[in-house]
Amino acid sequence: MQKVSGITHPSAATAEAFEAAVAEVTATTTRLLDALPPRRQPPKTVPPLRRPDVAARLAGSR
């Protein structure tokens, strides 16, 4: 929503509209992903943030 609205930090005047838009985009994205068929061929590599060793390293640094 930040890219669409140009607002990086919602103020009290824009917070309600901003949160409603985020909820709508979340719901729409969820419906889209649920409606798509499974991938025929999974990715050949696991994205870095989904790798167990990277996740463990990040969890340890917090």
N, C-alpha and C positions, 0 to 999 in steps of 0.2 A: 504494500500500500504506500510505502514511502516514495517509491519511484513514480507512482501514478499521481499522488497528491502533491508531492514536493515537500511534504511535512516530515521532518525527521523526528521531532518530538512533539506529540500532540499536546495542545494546551487544554485547559479545562473546557474551553468553548468548542474544541474539535474532538475531544476524546471519545464522546459517545458515537459520533458518526464514524470515526476511525475504527473503533472496536467492532461496530456493526459490519463495516466493510470487510474487516479481517475475518470475522465469523462467516460471512457469505462466501468469500474466496476459499476459505478452508473447506466448507461444505461442498462447494462446486468441485474443487480439486479432488476431494475424497470420492465423490460420485464418478468423476471421470476415471480415476485410477481403478475403481471397483468395476467399471464397465469394460475396461480394456481386457482383451484376451491375454493369457499368459505369454510371456516371451518365448519364441521358438527356440532361441539359443541364448542362454544366459551370458552375461559379460565374461570375457576371458580372464579378467583380473578383478579382484575385490577392491573397491574404492578404499583409499587409505584410512578414512575414519571408521570403516566397518571391519578393519582387520583387528583381530583380538589383541595382538601385541601392541598396536598403536593405541587402542582403547585403554588397555591396561596402563600404558605409559602416561596417557593423558589423565586417567583417574588418579594415578599416583602423584601427579604434579599439582593437583588441586588442593 
